[in-house]
Amino acid sequence: KAGVTQTPRYLIKTRGQQVTLSCSPISGHRSVSWYQQTPGQGLQFLFEYFSETQRNKGNFPGRFSGRQFSNSRSEMNVSTLELGDSALYLCASSRVEETQYFGPGTRLLVL
Amino acid sequence: TQLLEQSPQFLSIQEGENLTVYCNSSSVFSSLQWYRQEPGEGPVLLVTVVTGGEVKKLKRLTFQFGDARKDSSLHITAAQPGDTGLYLCAGGVPGNTPLVFGKGTRLSVIA
């Protein structure tokens, strides 16, 4: 069974730009969660989608948004990028309230 | 707010040594998961423990969930360079609540 895939793997943007990251969950998994990982803060929860609905949201500004499609694939968008948005963005998928399986992440560098 | 504290933050040992890393909280969790993350990759699930006092073994790795389900430990016997990585613990609670992650223990095993 294929794992969670994330695209792109690496991204370089400049301040003020916007970016869209994509996540394809494991087949049959309907829940997709997004995390931001930085050396100082560790893994921080961004949001979770289930059946195209945002079910939980972390403590991030409105510049961070996401959505989920009917095939469970998910995207997250960050608008007006700031230097502090440089991080590894991880997507995890799961069946309802079960173990999360992570993708390899998208490393975003904001210059 | 539920927090998970991991200790030590960093650990550098010689090949063949034993080590224990800890994951502690003042909150009760219904499950505790351990992940290992290698540079540039997403976390990979090692084990999930759900019962207070539960002990699980995975080859040279032994995981224990505290009786009160507030803490957990990971013990590695005869560490090998392949064990190098960031070890993360994550606590789960029932309902539609995101996992709570610790900041991790970065382990380096030197040959």
Backbone of each chain as ProteinMPNN parsed JSONL, in Angstrom:
{"seq_chain_A": "KAGVTQTPRYLIKTRGQQVTLSCSPISGHRSVSWYQQTPGQGLQFLFEYFSETQRNKGNFPGRFSGRQFSNSRSEMNVSTLELGDSALYLCASSRVEETQYFGPGTRLLVL", "coords_chain_A": {"N_chain_A": [[0.865, -1.183, 0.0], [0.634, 2.177, -0.891], [2.354, 4.916, 0.635], [1.863, 8.03, 2.431], [1.972, 10.809, 0.343], [3.699, 13.794, -0.488], [3.807, 16.886, -2.136], [5.327, 19.91, -3.368], [8.625, 18.499, -2.644], [10.6, 20.234, -1.885], [10.884, 23.769, -1.573], [11.414, 27.099, -2.483], [10.732, 30.354, -1.614], [9.951, 33.88, -1.692], [9.605, 36.569, 0.668], [6.281, 37.679, 1.212], [5.163, 36.352, -0.912], [2.874, 33.686, -1.924], [2.05, 30.27, -1.147], [1.267, 26.914, -2.112], [0.775, 23.742, -0.839], [0.684, 20.206, -1.311], [-1.006, 17.155, -0.442], [-1.34, 13.687, -0.541], [-3.248, 11.246, 0.836], [-2.927, 7.978, 2.445], [-4.524, 5.303, 0.788], [-7.932, 4.947, 1.526], [-7.791, 6.267, 3.906], [-9.387, 8.851, 5.555], [-8.941, 11.05, 7.079], [-6.932, 13.885, 7.294], [-4.152, 15.507, 8.534], [-2.271, 18.452, 9.192], [1.001, 19.645, 9.952], [3.41, 21.92, 11.275], [6.88, 21.953, 11.425], [9.585, 23.058, 13.233], [12.977, 23.728, 14.311], [13.012, 25.037, 16.805], [10.4, 25.041, 17.892], [9.381, 22.527, 17.537], [7.004, 19.984, 16.559], [4.103, 21.419, 15.441], [0.626, 21.601, 15.499], [-1.408, 22.301, 12.752], [-3.936, 22.101, 11.235], [-6.803, 19.888, 10.839], [-8.467, 17.821, 8.537], [-11.48, 16.22, 7.656], [-13.506, 14.297, 5.676], [-13.803, 16.451, 3.856], [-14.21, 18.596, 5.527], [-13.087, 20.998, 7.856], [-11.932, 19.883, 10.88], [-10.491, 20.334, 13.17], [-8.461, 22.982, 14.42], [-5.318, 24.51, 14.725], [-3.288, 26.893, 16.589], [-2.669, 29.12, 14.656], [-2.051, 31.923, 12.47], [-4.544, 33.482, 10.269], [-3.424, 33.452, 7.777], [-2.681, 30.968, 7.14], [-4.193, 28.324, 5.598], [-6.413, 25.674, 4.572], [-7.661, 22.869, 2.655], [-9.789, 20.112, 1.777], [-10.317, 17.593, -0.585], [-12.835, 15.672, -2.381], [-11.725, 13.202, -2.84], [-10.161, 12.798, -0.696], [-7.617, 13.898, -0.834], [-5.489, 16.597, 0.12], [-4.828, 20.093, 0.448], [-2.691, 22.726, 1.554], [-2.433, 26.199, 2.135], [-0.366, 29.006, 2.278], [-0.419, 32.365, 2.714], [1.017, 35.581, 1.936], [3.832, 35.248, 2.717], [6.148, 34.941, 5.428], [9.439, 35.332, 6.867], [9.631, 33.701, 9.087], [8.037, 31.585, 8.452], [9.458, 29.619, 7.327], [10.053, 26.246, 7.299], [9.582, 22.703, 7.972], [6.896, 21.208, 6.513], [4.513, 18.996, 7.414], [2.374, 16.329, 6.53], [-0.173, 14.192, 7.66], [-1.942, 11.153, 7.55], [-4.898, 9.29, 8.458], [-7.159, 6.652, 9.486], [-10.33, 7.154, 11.014], [-9.724, 8.52, 14.162], [-7.474, 6.901, 14.586], [-4.109, 5.595, 14.373], [-1.723, 7.942, 13.169], [-0.147, 8.408, 10.048], [2.736, 9.615, 8.63], [3.742, 11.774, 5.927], [6.666, 12.48, 3.837], [7.144, 15.174, 4.009], [7.255, 18.705, 3.173], [9.797, 20.871, 2.556], [10.029, 24.167, 3.217], [11.514, 27.157, 2.329], [11.805, 30.475, 3.09], [12.833, 33.428, 1.714]], "CA_chain_A": [[0.0, 0.0, 0.0], [1.463, 3.369, -0.993], [2.305, 5.773, 1.807], [1.435, 9.414, 2.245], [2.876, 11.543, -0.528], [3.593, 15.244, -0.402], [4.494, 17.611, -3.2], [6.67, 19.45, -3.735], [9.443, 18.149, -1.479], [11.365, 21.425, -1.506], [10.306, 24.981, -2.144], [12.019, 28.361, -2.053], [9.874, 31.492, -1.921], [10.377, 35.132, -1.083], [8.611, 37.192, 1.55], [5.131, 38.273, 0.561], [4.542, 35.428, -1.867], [2.022, 32.683, -1.336], [2.478, 28.93, -1.526], [0.298, 25.832, -1.931], [1.379, 22.432, -0.654], [-0.291, 19.154, -1.576], [-0.85, 15.91, 0.305], [-2.206, 12.579, -0.923], [-3.216, 10.311, 1.958], [-2.982, 6.546, 2.182], [-5.834, 4.91, 0.294], [-8.847, 4.538, 2.591], [-7.705, 7.201, 5.035], [-10.21, 10.019, 5.284], [-8.51, 12.176, 7.91], [-5.625, 14.443, 6.948], [-3.697, 16.565, 9.448], [-1.071, 19.192, 8.775], [1.847, 20.121, 11.041], [4.612, 22.693, 10.969], [7.978, 21.531, 12.299], [10.765, 23.91, 13.269], [13.889, 23.28, 15.367], [12.73, 25.632, 18.098], [9.041, 24.775, 18.38], [8.967, 21.141, 17.342], [5.833, 19.759, 15.705], [2.922, 22.179, 15.864], [-0.561, 21.238, 14.748], [-2.021, 23.377, 11.966], [-5.363, 21.791, 11.113], [-7.181, 18.543, 10.444], [-9.648, 17.737, 7.69], [-12.146, 14.924, 7.556], [-14.651, 14.396, 4.759], [-13.828, 17.792, 3.246], [-14.538, 19.59, 6.54], [-12.04, 21.221, 8.856], [-12.46, 19.374, 12.135], [-9.726, 20.96, 14.235], [-7.547, 24.026, 13.946], [-4.323, 24.928, 15.703], [-3.168, 28.31, 16.878], [-1.893, 29.777, 13.61], [-2.819, 33.041, 11.88], [-5.421, 33.194, 9.147], [-2.657, 33.289, 6.532], [-2.583, 29.523, 6.925], [-5.509, 27.753, 5.317], [-6.34, 24.379, 3.913], [-8.911, 22.302, 2.185], [-9.713, 18.689, 1.438], [-11.158, 17.27, -1.727], [-13.702, 14.499, -2.192], [-10.897, 11.983, -2.87], [-9.374, 12.915, 0.55], [-6.393, 14.682, -1.016], [-5.591, 17.875, 0.827], [-3.873, 21.162, 0.158], [-2.63, 23.84, 2.483], [-1.986, 27.422, 1.509], [0.131, 30.066, 3.157], [-0.364, 33.621, 1.965], [1.895, 36.637, 2.468], [4.857, 34.509, 3.444], [7.11, 35.621, 6.297], [10.674, 34.558, 7.077], [9.367, 32.701, 10.127], [7.256, 30.454, 7.929], [10.398, 28.598, 6.881], [9.846, 25.08, 8.153], [9.168, 21.458, 7.322], [5.445, 21.046, 6.646], [4.208, 17.568, 7.391], [0.989, 15.9, 6.396], [-0.381, 12.853, 8.202], [-3.285, 10.651, 7.298], [-5.33, 8.21, 9.337], [-8.578, 6.353, 9.565], [-10.881, 7.977, 12.085], [-9.199, 8.332, 15.524], [-6.472, 5.858, 14.655], [-2.72, 6.015, 14.227], [-1.4, 8.816, 12.045], [1.017, 8.053, 9.23], [3.247, 10.86, 8.087], [4.443, 11.866, 4.669], [8.068, 12.912, 3.973], [7.203, 16.598, 4.283], [7.704, 19.715, 2.211], [10.662, 21.848, 3.224], [9.814, 25.507, 2.669], [12.482, 28.187, 2.714], [11.342, 31.814, 2.717], [13.982, 34.359, 1.696]], "C_chain_A": [[0.9, 1.231, 0.0], [1.267, 4.221, 0.253], [1.762, 7.141, 1.47], [2.45, 10.119, 1.348], [2.608, 13.037, -0.413], [4.379, 15.87, -1.547], [4.313, 19.109, -3.022], [7.454, 19.058, -2.483], [10.219, 19.356, -0.967], [10.822, 22.632, -2.245], [11.053, 26.185, -1.597], [11.122, 29.493, -2.535], [10.469, 32.746, -1.292], [9.234, 35.709, -0.248], [7.491, 37.828, 0.745], [4.445, 37.374, -0.455], [3.583, 34.491, -1.139], [2.425, 31.309, -1.875], [1.35, 27.935, -1.266], [1.035, 24.507, -1.878], [0.303, 21.365, -0.791], [0.043, 17.88, -0.806], [-1.845, 14.88, -0.207], [-2.145, 11.522, 0.167], [-3.151, 8.859, 1.498], [-4.413, 6.198, 1.756], [-6.716, 4.404, 1.445], [-8.803, 5.429, 3.811], [-8.474, 8.467, 4.691], [-9.821, 11.244, 6.105], [-7.111, 12.598, 7.499], [-5.315, 15.581, 7.912], [-2.434, 17.194, 8.914], [-0.335, 19.711, 10.013], [2.973, 20.982, 10.46], [5.703, 22.258, 11.943], [9.156, 22.473, 12.139], [11.663, 23.444, 14.397], [13.509, 23.811, 16.75], [11.416, 25.221, 18.704], [8.615, 23.321, 18.251], [7.789, 21.052, 16.381], [4.637, 20.527, 16.25], [1.77, 21.894, 14.911], [-1.137, 22.47, 14.047], [-3.528, 23.182, 11.863], [-5.554, 20.348, 10.672], [-8.445, 18.617, 9.6], [-10.169, 16.309, 7.676], [-13.378, 15.114, 6.703], [-14.885, 15.832, 4.299], [-14.164, 18.91, 4.235], [-13.376, 19.757, 7.512], [-12.594, 20.841, 10.22], [-11.75, 19.983, 13.341], [-8.786, 21.987, 13.631], [-6.597, 24.399, 15.069], [-4.264, 26.438, 15.814], [-2.24, 29.005, 15.885], [-2.742, 30.899, 13.006], [-3.61, 32.614, 10.663], [-4.712, 33.067, 7.815], [-2.511, 31.812, 6.162], [-3.996, 28.965, 6.72], [-5.352, 26.41, 4.623], [-7.684, 23.98, 3.353], [-8.695, 20.83, 1.875], [-10.723, 18.425, 0.333], [-11.921, 15.963, -1.488], [-12.914, 13.194, -2.223], [-9.928, 11.932, -1.67], [-8.035, 13.624, 0.389], [-6.581, 16.059, -0.375], [-4.528, 18.847, 0.346], [-3.85, 22.132, 1.327], [-1.996, 25.03, 1.766], [-1.478, 28.376, 2.575], [0.256, 31.33, 2.311], [0.57, 34.599, 2.663], [2.998, 36.036, 3.34], [5.778, 35.424, 4.241], [8.319, 34.719, 6.48], [10.435, 33.418, 8.071], [8.53, 31.531, 9.676], [8.156, 29.359, 7.377], [10.337, 27.417, 7.839], [9.658, 23.848, 7.286], [7.679, 21.307, 7.575], [5.105, 19.585, 6.405], [2.714, 17.329, 7.304], [0.906, 14.486, 6.964], [-1.801, 12.407, 7.904], [-3.614, 9.505, 8.248], [-6.779, 7.842, 9.024], [-9.078, 7.124, 10.779], [-10.301, 7.552, 13.432], [-8.255, 7.143, 15.64], [-5.087, 6.451, 14.407], [-2.519, 6.888, 12.991], [-0.137, 8.337, 11.351], [1.454, 9.304, 8.473], [3.834, 10.701, 6.691], [5.869, 12.364, 4.902], [8.208, 14.406, 4.226], [7.593, 17.438, 3.08], [8.547, 20.717, 2.982], [10.528, 23.179, 2.503], [10.861, 26.452, 3.218], [11.974, 29.52, 2.19], [12.512, 32.782, 2.83], [13.513, 35.808, 1.718]], "O_chain_A": [[1.828, 1.32, 0.804], [0.19, 4.253, 0.848], [1.266, 7.38, 0.369], [3.655, 10.027, 1.58], [1.47, 13.482, -0.264], [5.48, 15.429, -1.876], [3.255, 19.547, -2.571], [6.976, 19.271, -1.369], [10.466, 19.486, 0.232], [10.364, 22.535, -3.384], [11.297, 26.281, -0.394], [10.793, 29.578, -3.719], [11.376, 32.671, -0.464], [8.065, 35.376, -0.44], [7.737, 38.445, -0.292], [3.291, 37.601, -0.819], [3.489, 34.5, 0.089], [3.06, 31.203, -2.925], [0.575, 28.091, -0.323], [1.824, 24.189, -2.767], [-0.853, 21.59, -0.431], [1.207, 17.569, -0.555], [-3.042, 15.152, -0.3], [-1.08, 10.952, 0.402], [-3.3, 8.559, 0.313], [-5.382, 6.733, 2.295], [-6.304, 3.55, 2.23], [-9.687, 5.356, 4.665], [-8.234, 9.083, 3.653], [-10.312, 12.345, 5.857], [-6.213, 11.766, 7.371], [-6.115, 16.501, 8.085], [-1.625, 16.535, 8.26], [-0.951, 20.154, 10.983], [3.414, 20.794, 9.327], [5.473, 22.201, 13.151], [9.664, 22.662, 11.034], [11.183, 22.828, 15.349], [13.669, 23.112, 17.75], [11.322, 25.065, 19.922], [7.589, 22.928, 18.805], [7.596, 21.908, 15.517], [4.212, 20.31, 17.385], [1.919, 21.94, 13.689], [-1.327, 23.524, 14.654], [-4.301, 24.007, 12.349], [-4.63, 19.681, 10.206], [-9.369, 19.371, 9.902], [-9.411, 15.34, 7.683], [-14.201, 15.989, 6.973], [-16.001, 16.351, 4.347], [-14.381, 20.05, 3.826], [-12.76, 18.779, 7.935], [-13.596, 21.397, 10.67], [-12.345, 20.128, 14.409], [-8.371, 21.871, 12.478], [-7.008, 24.58, 16.215], [-5.066, 27.162, 15.224], [-1.144, 29.428, 16.249], [-3.971, 30.846, 13.021], [-3.389, 31.543, 10.097], [-5.308, 32.63, 6.83], [-2.251, 31.468, 5.009], [-4.871, 29.124, 7.571], [-4.27, 26.067, 4.147], [-8.696, 24.652, 3.547], [-7.563, 20.368, 1.73], [-11.829, 18.965, 0.328], [-11.674, 15.252, -0.515], [-13.375, 12.183, -1.692], [-8.999, 11.124, -1.643], [-7.379, 13.922, 1.387], [-7.685, 16.602, -0.338], [-3.457, 18.444, -0.108], [-4.859, 22.335, 2.002], [-1.134, 24.868, 0.902], [-2.085, 28.529, 3.635], [0.963, 31.343, 1.304], [0.871, 34.448, 3.847], [3.072, 36.292, 4.541], [6.138, 36.517, 3.804], [8.245, 33.507, 6.279], [10.967, 32.319, 7.916], [8.329, 30.581, 10.433], [7.676, 28.29, 7.0], [10.544, 27.57, 9.043], [9.585, 23.923, 6.059], [7.245, 21.281, 8.726], [5.374, 19.024, 5.342], [1.91, 18.03, 7.918], [1.815, 13.678, 6.768], [-2.744, 13.192, 7.997], [-2.722, 8.838, 8.771], [-7.516, 8.602, 8.395], [-8.267, 7.701, 11.504], [-10.372, 6.381, 13.805], [-8.233, 6.458, 16.663], [-4.933, 7.662, 14.253], [-3.063, 6.617, 11.92], [0.821, 7.912, 11.998], [0.667, 9.952, 7.783], [4.35, 9.644, 6.327], [6.246, 12.64, 6.041], [9.281, 14.864, 4.618], [8.176, 16.95, 2.111], [8.078, 21.335, 3.938], [10.87, 23.3, 1.326], [11.067, 26.533, 4.429], [11.741, 29.677, 0.992], [13.104, 32.939, 3.898], [14.336, 36.723, 1.707]]}, "seq_chain_B": "TQLLEQSPQFLSIQEGENLTVYCNSSSVFSSLQWYRQEPGEGPVLLVTVVTGGEVKKLKRLTFQFGDARKDSSLHITAAQPGDTGLYLCAGGVPGNTPLVFGKGTRLSVIA", "coords_chain_B": {"N_chain_B": [[-3.964, 23.318, 28.821], [-2.517, 20.579, 27.24], [0.656, 19.156, 27.698], [3.649, 17.587, 26.595], [6.653, 16.61, 27.878], [9.869, 15.938, 26.844], [12.816, 14.142, 27.616], [16.306, 13.207, 27.634], [16.993, 16.303, 25.808], [18.999, 16.129, 23.924], [21.221, 13.507, 23.007], [24.193, 11.803, 22.932], [25.875, 8.956, 22.189], [28.055, 6.057, 22.432], [28.344, 3.373, 20.109], [26.769, 0.349, 21.021], [26.185, 0.974, 23.63], [23.633, 1.348, 26.197], [20.477, 3.072, 26.481], [18.002, 5.36, 27.774], [15.104, 7.169, 27.072], [12.752, 9.718, 27.949], [9.299, 10.572, 28.383], [7.118, 12.812, 29.55], [4.199, 13.95, 31.34], [1.704, 16.024, 32.884], [-0.782, 15.41, 32.352], [-3.354, 13.017, 31.575], [-3.286, 10.508, 29.128], [-4.98, 8.726, 26.544], [-3.685, 7.157, 24.777], [-0.321, 6.525, 23.713], [2.146, 7.397, 21.51], [5.158, 6.51, 19.837], [7.556, 7.883, 17.692], [10.105, 7.79, 15.146], [12.243, 10.002, 13.564], [14.081, 10.757, 10.719], [16.646, 12.863, 9.309], [15.273, 15.25, 7.082], [13.042, 13.744, 6.501], [9.682, 12.458, 7.15], [8.144, 11.741, 10.366], [8.268, 8.353, 11.5], [6.144, 5.853, 12.571], [6.794, 3.995, 15.492], [5.675, 2.581, 17.657], [2.541, 2.046, 19.38], [1.124, 2.571, 22.507], [-1.425, 1.699, 24.769], [-2.492, 0.882, 27.182], [-2.304, 1.386, 30.679], [0.789, 0.782, 32.25], [1.601, -0.912, 30.301], [3.968, -2.778, 28.386], [5.948, -2.828, 25.554], [7.881, -4.553, 23.132], [10.249, -4.055, 20.585], [12.359, -5.507, 18.807], [15.429, -4.376, 19.704], [14.368, -2.31, 21.097], [12.491, -1.11, 23.817], [9.399, -0.224, 25.017], [7.526, 1.569, 27.381], [4.48, 2.273, 29.019], [3.353, 4.454, 31.444], [1.829, 3.56, 34.608], [-0.208, 5.316, 35.352], [-0.813, 6.442, 32.987], [0.418, 8.814, 32.237], [2.971, 9.12, 31.494], [5.839, 7.925, 29.637], [8.401, 5.678, 28.537], [11.301, 5.012, 26.561], [13.498, 2.523, 25.909], [16.638, 1.672, 24.684], [18.586, -0.996, 23.794], [21.985, -1.843, 23.462], [22.813, 0.158, 21.461], [22.872, 1.156, 18.019], [24.451, 2.677, 15.127], [22.425, 3.041, 13.24], [20.245, 3.651, 14.758], [20.242, 6.287, 15.133], [18.616, 9.442, 15.213], [15.654, 11.541, 15.482], [13.621, 11.19, 18.182], [10.275, 11.075, 18.845], [7.553, 11.588, 21.03], [4.014, 11.18, 21.243], [0.87, 12.104, 22.417], [-2.439, 10.87, 22.72], [-5.917, 11.629, 22.987], [-9.333, 10.698, 23.689], [-11.935, 11.275, 21.237], [-12.384, 13.991, 18.895], [-9.709, 15.179, 18.873], [-6.571, 16.718, 18.342], [-3.378, 15.015, 18.148], [-0.924, 15.383, 20.736], [2.301, 16.512, 20.656], [5.608, 15.865, 21.877], [8.741, 17.711, 22.043], [10.837, 16.208, 21.292], [13.67, 13.911, 21.371], [16.911, 14.106, 20.397], [18.93, 11.746, 19.115], [22.211, 10.55, 18.808], [24.218, 8.065, 17.63], [27.37, 6.91, 17.849], [29.73, 5.276, 15.886]], "CA_chain_B": [[-3.226, 22.838, 27.645], [-1.74, 19.373, 27.513], [2.038, 19.234, 27.238], [4.508, 16.425, 26.766], [8.043, 16.996, 28.023], [10.781, 14.84, 26.555], [14.172, 14.316, 28.112], [16.962, 14.488, 27.422], [16.768, 16.885, 24.485], [20.056, 15.619, 23.058], [21.949, 12.386, 23.58], [25.22, 11.288, 22.048], [26.452, 7.794, 22.86], [28.854, 5.158, 21.608], [27.703, 2.129, 19.671], [26.803, -0.716, 22.013], [25.674, 1.446, 24.922], [22.185, 1.361, 26.414], [19.97, 4.402, 26.791], [16.565, 5.506, 28.006], [14.559, 8.517, 26.902], [11.526, 9.84, 28.718], [8.215, 11.42, 27.878], [6.343, 13.025, 30.763], [3.125, 14.933, 31.29], [0.819, 16.079, 34.047], [-2.1, 15.037, 31.836], [-3.581, 11.609, 31.249], [-3.533, 10.251, 27.715], [-5.571, 7.42, 26.265], [-2.679, 6.403, 24.035], [0.967, 7.204, 23.591], [2.836, 6.875, 20.34], [6.559, 6.883, 19.649], [7.981, 7.99, 16.312], [11.495, 8.157, 14.873], [12.337, 10.842, 12.375], [15.434, 10.954, 10.198], [16.748, 14.189, 8.676], [14.639, 15.426, 5.785], [11.933, 12.817, 6.311], [8.627, 12.562, 8.133], [8.221, 10.768, 11.463], [7.804, 7.001, 11.227], [5.611, 5.272, 13.793], [7.462, 2.818, 16.042], [4.766, 1.796, 18.502], [1.461, 2.711, 20.106], [0.754, 1.903, 23.755], [-2.745, 2.203, 25.155], [-2.896, 0.416, 28.513], [-1.386, 1.756, 31.747], [1.695, -0.29, 32.624], [1.907, -1.757, 29.131], [5.341, -2.826, 27.889], [6.05, -3.426, 24.215], [9.264, -4.673, 22.668], [10.457, -4.06, 19.146], [13.772, -5.875, 18.7], [16.228, -3.843, 20.811], [13.656, -1.173, 21.686], [11.452, -1.462, 24.78], [8.543, 0.923, 25.292], [6.668, 1.367, 28.544], [3.493, 3.3, 29.307], [3.209, 4.526, 32.89], [0.59, 3.028, 35.175], [-1.224, 6.366, 35.366], [-0.927, 6.887, 31.592], [0.885, 10.2, 32.099], [4.361, 9.149, 31.08], [6.298, 6.772, 28.883], [9.842, 5.628, 28.327], [11.827, 4.204, 25.457], [14.825, 2.024, 26.249], [17.319, 1.016, 23.572], [19.704, -1.85, 24.227], [23.083, -2.002, 22.489], [22.492, 1.09, 20.378], [23.62, 1.059, 16.766], [24.386, 3.936, 14.363], [21.129, 3.115, 12.563], [19.236, 4.164, 15.694], [20.355, 7.757, 15.134], [17.438, 10.136, 14.725], [14.854, 12.309, 16.436], [12.567, 10.351, 18.741], [9.144, 11.906, 19.246], [6.39, 10.939, 21.622], [2.776, 11.901, 20.962], [-0.223, 11.613, 23.249], [-3.77, 10.988, 22.152], [-7.078, 11.602, 23.884], [-10.518, 10.314, 22.924], [-12.662, 12.355, 20.594], [-11.758, 14.625, 17.739], [-8.679, 16.071, 19.398], [-5.282, 16.417, 17.722], [-2.283, 14.484, 18.954], [-0.011, 16.339, 21.366], [3.666, 16.029, 20.438], [6.749, 16.415, 22.574], [9.7, 18.333, 21.126], [11.73, 15.179, 20.793], [15.034, 13.641, 21.834], [17.773, 13.858, 19.243], [19.916, 10.725, 19.479], [23.309, 10.301, 17.889], [24.982, 6.889, 18.025], [28.656, 7.01, 17.157], [30.366, 3.966, 15.674]], "C_chain_B": [[-2.394, 21.622, 28.027], [-0.35, 19.504, 26.916], [2.726, 17.914, 27.47], [5.95, 16.908, 26.801], [8.926, 15.788, 27.756], [12.171, 15.16, 27.084], [14.991, 13.057, 27.854], [16.63, 15.051, 26.049], [17.749, 16.308, 23.48], [20.782, 14.491, 23.779], [22.936, 11.873, 22.537], [25.929, 10.148, 22.761], [27.276, 6.972, 21.876], [28.028, 3.927, 21.238], [27.86, 1.061, 20.754], [26.294, -0.311, 23.38], [24.149, 1.329, 24.967], [21.738, 2.772, 26.742], [18.463, 4.355, 27.035], [16.178, 6.958, 27.784], [13.153, 8.537, 27.494], [10.554, 10.831, 28.096], [7.243, 11.585, 29.037], [5.293, 14.11, 30.6], [2.381, 14.94, 32.621], [-0.599, 15.656, 33.651], [-2.163, 13.541, 31.554], [-3.892, 11.482, 29.765], [-4.132, 8.861, 27.525], [-4.615, 6.54, 25.471], [-1.409, 7.23, 23.939], [1.684, 6.566, 22.416], [4.279, 7.36, 20.331], [6.876, 6.837, 18.155], [9.483, 8.203, 16.263], [11.521, 8.918, 13.551], [13.796, 11.013, 11.988], [15.468, 12.28, 9.443], [16.088, 14.229, 7.307], [13.461, 14.517, 5.512], [10.856, 13.063, 7.355], [8.809, 11.529, 9.236], [7.638, 9.415, 11.034], [7.362, 6.376, 12.543], [6.391, 4.031, 14.206], [6.476, 1.94, 16.795], [3.658, 2.679, 19.047], [1.179, 1.908, 21.366], [-0.541, 2.541, 24.261], [-3.157, 1.837, 26.582], [-1.865, 0.831, 29.55], [-0.527, 0.576, 32.163], [2.145, -1.169, 31.468], [3.383, -1.639, 28.748], [5.322, -3.492, 26.521], [7.508, -3.452, 23.8], [9.282, -4.763, 21.154], [11.955, -4.251, 18.946], [14.531, -5.304, 19.904], [15.556, -2.668, 21.517], [12.554, -1.672, 22.611], [10.705, -0.191, 25.155], [7.666, 0.598, 26.5], [5.738, 2.559, 28.709], [3.288, 3.303, 30.816], [1.862, 4.03, 33.374], [-0.546, 4.045, 35.115], [-1.466, 6.964, 33.982], [-0.59, 8.375, 31.434], [2.303, 10.262, 31.568], [4.72, 7.863, 30.35], [7.812, 6.828, 28.771], [10.158, 4.722, 27.156], [13.248, 3.812, 25.832], [15.407, 1.31, 25.033], [18.52, 0.264, 24.126], [20.715, -1.961, 23.093], [22.841, -1.147, 21.247], [23.44, 0.923, 19.189], [23.512, 2.382, 16.017], [23.056, 4.115, 13.635], [20.005, 3.598, 13.458], [19.253, 5.693, 15.751], [19.098, 8.391, 14.546], [16.775, 10.94, 15.818], [13.706, 11.42, 16.89], [11.486, 11.249, 19.331], [8.094, 11.061, 19.943], [5.167, 11.811, 21.345], [1.649, 11.268, 21.765], [-1.569, 11.851, 22.586], [-4.829, 10.946, 23.238], [-8.297, 11.251, 23.06], [-11.206, 11.518, 22.302], [-11.848, 12.973, 19.482], [-10.706, 15.636, 18.17], [-7.339, 15.713, 18.789], [-4.302, 15.782, 18.697], [-1.458, 15.63, 19.532], [1.39, 15.763, 21.234], [4.64, 16.659, 21.424], [7.725, 16.998, 21.554], [10.78, 17.361, 20.668], [13.059, 15.072, 21.513], [15.861, 13.318, 20.601], [18.916, 12.946, 19.67], [20.961, 10.581, 18.385], [24.117, 9.116, 18.424], [26.238, 6.843, 17.17], [29.299, 5.64, 17.071], [31.772, 3.908, 16.278]], "O_chain_B": [[-1.66, 21.641, 29.015], [-0.195, 19.914, 25.766], [2.424, 17.203, 28.429], [6.416, 17.546, 25.857], [8.751, 14.736, 28.371], [12.637, 16.297, 27.009], [14.444, 11.955, 27.851], [16.05, 14.355, 25.215], [17.392, 16.031, 22.335], [20.939, 14.515, 25.0], [22.56, 11.551, 21.41], [26.52, 10.351, 23.821], [27.204, 7.162, 20.662], [27.134, 3.512, 21.975], [28.936, 0.89, 21.326], [25.999, -1.173, 24.208], [23.477, 1.226, 23.94], [22.529, 3.581, 27.228], [17.758, 3.455, 26.577], [16.856, 7.868, 28.261], [12.46, 7.52, 27.534], [10.931, 11.773, 27.399], [6.613, 10.617, 29.464], [5.465, 15.059, 29.834], [2.431, 13.972, 33.381], [-1.492, 15.556, 34.492], [-1.141, 12.893, 31.326], [-4.672, 12.261, 29.217], [-3.815, 7.934, 28.27], [-4.728, 5.315, 25.494], [-1.423, 8.455, 24.065], [1.811, 5.344, 22.34], [4.579, 8.474, 20.76], [6.519, 5.891, 17.453], [10.075, 8.727, 17.206], [10.9, 8.519, 12.566], [14.637, 11.365, 12.815], [14.431, 12.764, 8.989], [16.313, 13.352, 6.473], [12.93, 14.514, 4.401], [11.078, 13.786, 8.327], [9.541, 10.555, 9.065], [6.648, 9.35, 10.304], [8.115, 6.37, 13.517], [6.624, 3.131, 13.399], [6.435, 0.724, 16.607], [3.809, 3.896, 19.161], [1.013, 0.69, 21.299], [-0.723, 3.756, 24.188], [-4.085, 2.435, 27.126], [-0.667, 0.649, 29.329], [-1.046, -0.515, 32.405], [2.973, -2.063, 31.642], [3.966, -0.556, 28.78], [4.759, -4.573, 26.347], [8.27, -2.524, 24.068], [8.462, -5.44, 20.533], [12.721, -3.287, 18.919], [14.28, -5.73, 21.032], [16.13, -2.095, 22.444], [11.775, -2.551, 22.241], [11.312, 0.8, 25.562], [7.136, -0.507, 26.621], [6.151, 3.709, 28.559], [3.068, 2.246, 31.406], [0.872, 4.074, 32.643], [-1.697, 3.691, 34.861], [-2.251, 7.902, 33.84], [-1.196, 9.094, 30.639], [2.791, 11.339, 31.227], [4.013, 6.859, 30.429], [8.421, 7.89, 28.893], [9.407, 3.81, 26.812], [14.1, 4.674, 26.047], [14.757, 0.456, 24.429], [19.356, 0.826, 24.834], [20.356, -2.145, 21.93], [22.686, -1.659, 20.139], [24.619, 0.601, 19.335], [22.57, 3.139, 16.25], [22.613, 5.246, 13.44], [18.922, 3.921, 12.97], [18.373, 6.308, 16.352], [18.581, 7.944, 13.522], [17.272, 11.013, 16.942], [12.913, 10.953, 16.073], [11.753, 12.076, 20.204], [7.781, 9.954, 19.504], [5.277, 13.031, 21.228], [1.496, 10.047, 21.786], [-1.806, 12.893, 21.974], [-4.654, 10.305, 24.274], [-8.306, 11.48, 21.85], [-11.071, 12.642, 22.785], [-10.747, 12.517, 19.173], [-10.815, 16.822, 17.857], [-6.989, 14.535, 18.719], [-4.385, 15.985, 19.908], [-1.309, 16.688, 18.921], [1.636, 14.635, 21.66], [4.519, 17.835, 21.767], [7.562, 16.805, 20.349], [11.549, 17.666, 19.756], [13.511, 16.008, 22.171], [15.557, 12.385, 19.857], [19.76, 13.325, 20.482], [20.64, 10.501, 17.2], [24.635, 9.164, 19.54], [26.179, 6.749, 15.944], [29.398, 4.928, 18.07], [32.441, 2.879, 16.187]]}, "name": "protein", "num_of_chains": 2, "seq": "KAGVTQTPRYLIKTRGQQVTLSCSPISGHRSVSWYQQTPGQGLQFLFEYFSETQRNKGNFPGRFSGRQFSNSRSEMNVSTLELGDSALYLCASSRVEETQYFGPGTRLLVLTQLLEQSPQFLSIQEGENLTVYCNSSSVFSSLQWYRQEPGEGPVLLVTVVTGGEVKKLKRLTFQFGDARKDSSLHITAAQPGDTGLYLCAGGVPGNTPLVFGKGTRLSVIA"}
